[in-house]
Amino acid sequence: MSVATTMMSSAEVDAAIGEWGIAQSESMRRERRGSLSSELFDIRGRTWVGFECYYRAAPRLLAELAERVAPEEIGRLMKRPGSRPYYLQLFILMSNYLSAREQRLLVSGRAPEADDEEEAAELHTVVEFFTRVARAYRNDGRSVPSAPEFDQRVLGPEWVATCAGLLQGPERQLEVQRAIAGLQLYGFLLHGEQRDGNFDHGPYELEDGTSLLLHELNDLDNDFLPWAERERPLAVSNVCVAYALRDVEMRFSIFGGCVTDPVDFQSRVECLAVFTVEDDVPRPLEPAELKDLVRHSQELQAALYGRLVEWPQIERTRYGRWLYANHLVPFFAIAGAGDRVEEIGESFRRIGHEAAEEFAAGPDLPAIFHNHTHLDEGSMFSPLAGGK
């Protein structure tokens, strides 16, 4: 497998792995992500499928994409409300690839790249793609939300001004809160009980002393997942809510979420706006349209649930191939490389089928999952073999 020539040194790749491993370990401990479960889906099985798909398919695909479009340009294209890809897609890329690598190290006792130049080149390709995109995407030029601010600022001044210009009074808070809750339920089921499509970013300081927090729902009209609605999809791909807050502390995570202090900040909302972004143009969503979106999503959710409960057991693991391909496809779509979507789907379908069968047949849970539930304050991923 040939991969693109890398620009980062081995020491830089090693540092990026360490920084990411510390951030993911801290976030998973704080949010207790290692113990997720579901009655409808095989969470660990689908996660294993995602690990293997990214490890075996992503390096080649990303190398080819980077040859067509600079990763920095992809990061810049992501800097708008309602964007997909957004930060969670970067999380999935690094977490899945490095987790699969860590599993191989746990089994063999040696990092895969220690004795294999191709493995080393593939690792460089993935880490460099992530790093270059993330640094161009985030305003501070760093790849992860980190101390002391733990911010997630991705919008430039023009977009911040545009969002601020849409702000109105706080009177619609309750209506918007209920609508977002309804749409989130549909998005959660659509994405196989994965919190995909939810993104919080900010804070953006406004001239009146308030801070802007954006909460977004995206991928609402998905047409890639095989179980997604095709005949009557939702009429918009994203719904964005901008809150102008006063005296609210925010801490953003690599999962794309935000924890606020106070947790219930509704009494501190001075203004808000609810809108969708279509072809890079924001359009306010009026109460009637928002209500219709929620009603439609409830209908789709009921029909979707009826289909999902009929899945055979193996499909509750195997569906991870589509779920995780859905995170990689947006990088190609935003870069104008949509012609590769079919190839991505086919690669993940084949690898995911094999990985699901292996997981179902295995007598023991892969060791990496033990690591995910026994995390300490260090990096959860081993350093680059010979990286320093």
N, C-alpha and C positions, 0 to 999 in steps of 0.2 A: 504494500500500500504506500503510495507516495503522498507526502504531506508538504504543505507550503513551508518555505524557508522562514524561520522565526526571527523576530527582532529582539526578543527578550533573552537575556543571558540566563544560564542555569541558576545563578544566585537569585535573580529576580523572580524566576518561576518558583523557586523554593520559598522565597519570602511571601509570594502571593498565596501559595498553598497554606503556609502557616497562618497568615492573616485570616484567610477564609475559614480554616479549621477552628480557630479560636472564636470567630464570630458565630459560626454555626453551632458550636458546642454551647456557647453562652445562650444563644437564642432557643435552642432545643431544651436546655435545662429550665429556662424561665417559663417557656410555654408548654412544657411537658409533652413535646411532640413525639417522643419515643414510645408512648403508650397508647397511640390512637387505635381505635377499633371500630368495626361496623358490623351490623347484622346483614347488610345487603351486599357488601363487597369484601373481598379478601385484601385488606389493606397492605399487609406485609408481602403477600404474593404479588400484588400489582406493583408494589414498590420495587421488588426484586426484578420484575420484568423491565421496569424503567431503568434500573441500574445497568442491566445487560444491554439493552438497546442503545443507551448512550455510549457505553464503553466500546461496543463493537461497531457502531455505525457513525457516531458523531464526528470523530476526528477527520475522516475523509470528507464528509459533507461540509464541515466548517472550513476545511482547508480550501475546498473548491469555491465556497462562497467568498472567502477572504481574497481569493484571486480575482473575483469579479467586482467586489465592492469592499473598500477599506472598512475594517471594523469600526473605526472612529466615525465614519459616515453613518453607519447603522445606529450608533449611539446618538448621534445628533438628530437623526430622523425620529427617534423615540421621544424626543423632548417636547411633547404636547399632551394636553389632557385627552383621556380616552385611548391612548396609544396601546396597541398590542403589536409587538412585545412590550412588556414592562418589566419591572425588576424581578418579579417572580420567575420569569423565564430564564433570567441569568442565574437565579438561585438553583433552579432545576438542573441547568447545565453543569454547574460546578459540583453540586451535591451528588447527583447521580453518577457522574464520571468518577469522582474521587472515592465515592463509596464502593463502586465496583472494583477500583484499583485496590482499596484497603482490604476488601474481602480476599482478593488474590494474595495479598501480602500475609494476611492472617493464616491462610491455608498453607502457603509455601514457606513462609518465614523470610521471604525476600521481596522487595519491591519489584514489580514486573519490569520496570525500566532498567534494573540493575545489570541485566545480562542481555538486553535486547535493544538495539539502537532504534528499531522501528517503534517499539513501545515508548521509548524515551521521546521520539519525535512526535508521536501522537499526544502524549501528555503535554508537551510544550505547546502544541497546536491548540488544544482545548483551553489551557490556562491563559495563553496569550489572547485568544479570541475574547474570552470573558473579560480579561483585564482591560483590553483596549476599548471594548464596547462600554463597559461600566464607567471607566474614567471619562469618556466623552459624554456619557449620559448624565452623570451626576455633576452638579455645578461646582463642587469642590475638587474635582479631579481625582477623587479617591474611589476605590472600588466597592467599599462597604460602609454602611452607617457606623460611625465609630465615635468614641469619646473625644471631647467632652459633650458634644451636642447630640449625637445620635440622630442627625437630621436625614431627610431624604428629599433634598431640593433638586428637582430636575427641570423645572420650567425656567426659561429665560425671562428677562424683564418685560418683553412684549406680551408674552402669554400671561404673566402675572397681572399686567395692566388690563388685559382683555377680560380676565376672570373678575377682577375687581370692578370693572365697568358693568358687569352683569348683576352685581349684588343688589338686592332689595332688602326690605325689612325682614324681621324674623317670623312674620306671621304664619308662614307655611311650614314651620318646623314639624309639627305633629303629622301633617299630611305627608311630607317628604320622608320623615322617619318611618312611617308605616309602609310607604311605597318601596323604599329601599329594602326593608325587611322582607317584603313579599318577593321582590326580584332576586334577593340573595338566596332565598330558599330554592327558587328555580335554578339559579346558577350553580348552587351546591350539588343538586342532583344531576344536572346536565354534565358536570365535570366529575362525575363518579364519586361524590362526597370528598372532593378535594377543594380546597379554598382557592381555586383558580378564578380569575376574573375580578378579584377584589384588590384594590390598590389604594393605599393612603400615602400621600406625599406632602411635603412642606417642612417646616413652616416658612411661609413667605411674609415678610414684614411689609405692612401697608403704611401709608403716610399718616393715617390717623392713630397709629399706635397699636392697632389690632394685628393679629397674625392670621394668615390665610391657611386653612387646612383643606386639602382636596380629598374627597372620598369618591372613588370611581368603581363602577361595575363595567366590565368589558366582555367581549366574546358572547354577547347575548343572542346574536343571530348566527351562531356557529353552524357551518355547513361542511365541516371536515369530519367530526366524530360520526361514526356510522349510525349511532342511535339518536342523533340530533334531528329535530324537526326539519323536513325539507319543503313540505307543501305550504305551511303557514308559519314561517319563522317570525320572531318578533320584528317589529318595524324599524328598530334602531339597534346598532351594534354596541352602543355604550350609553351609560347615564352617569353624569358627573354632578357632584354636589360640592359647592365651594362654601365653606363656613368662615366668616370673619369673627375671630374669637379674641376675647380679652382676658388676660390673666389665666391662661391655660398652658400648662407644660406638656410637651409632646416628646415621645421617644419612639423612633421608628426602627423597624427590624428588617433583617434580610428576607423575611417572609413577605414583605410588602405591606405589613400592617403597622398600626400605631397604637400605643398605649398613652392615654392622656391622664393628667392629674389636674382637676378631678376627673374621675371616670365618666360621670354624667356631666357633660359640659353644656347641656341645653340652656341653662340659665345664663350662660356667658356668651351665647351667640348674639352678636349685634346685628349681623346681616347674613343673608345666604342667597345662593343662586343654584338652580337646578337646570341642567342643560345637557344636550348631546353635541358631539362634534362629528360633523359630516364633511369629508373632503377638506379637513383642516379649518373648517368654519364652524364656530359654536352657534347653536340654535337653542334658545330657551324652551323648556318643556312646560307647557301650561297645565293646570290641574286636570283638565279633562283628558288630555293625551296621556299624562302620567297614570291616571286611573285606568285607562284602557290598556296600557302596557301591563299593569299588574294583573288585571283580569285575564288577559291573554296568557300571561306567564303561568297563572294558576291552572288554566285549562291544559297547557302544554305539560305542566308538571304532573298532573293527574294521569295523562295519557302515557307519559314517559315512565312513570313508576309502574304502571300496568305492564309495560314491556320488560322492564328490568327484572321484575320479580320472577319472570318466566325463564331467565337465563339458567343454563346448567351450571353446576359448580365450577367447572374448569374455566368458564367464561368470566366468572367473577374474579379470577386471577388474570386471565389472558387479555382482558379489556385494557390492561395497563399499556399494551403496545400502542393503542390509539390515543389513550389519555396522555402519554408522554410525547408521542409524535406531535400532538397538538401544541406542545410547548416549543418545539423546535421549528415548526413550519412558519410561525410569524417572523422569525429573523429573515427567512427567505422572501416572504411576501413583502415586507417593508422595504427590502433591498431591490425589489423588481425582479426577483429570481423565482417567481411562482411556477415556472416550468419544471422546477425540481420537486414540487410537492408530491407528485405521484411516486417518484423514486424514494422519497423519505418514507411515505406510507408503506411501500413494498418492503423496504429494508426493515422497518420496525415490525411489520406484520410477520415476516419470516423469523427474525430473531426473537420476537416476543412469543411466538408459538413455541419455539424450542425452550425458551427460558421458563415459560409457564409449566410445560411438561416436566422439566427438570425440578422445579420447585415442588410440584405436586408429588413427584416420586421420591423426593429426598426424605430420609428418615429424620434428619435434624434440621433445625432452623439455622440458616447461614450465620456465621459468627458475627458478621457486621451488625446484625440486629441486636446482639448482646451489647455491642459497643454503643449503640444508639440509646440504650436505656441505662448505661452506666458511664455517664460523662463526668469529667472533671473540668477544672478551669483552664487546662491546656488545650492544644489543638487536637481535634478528633481525627486528624489525618496525618499520616507519617510524612516526614520530610522527603524531599527528592533524594533518591539514591545518588550519592556523589555530587550533590548540588552545591556544596559550599567548599 
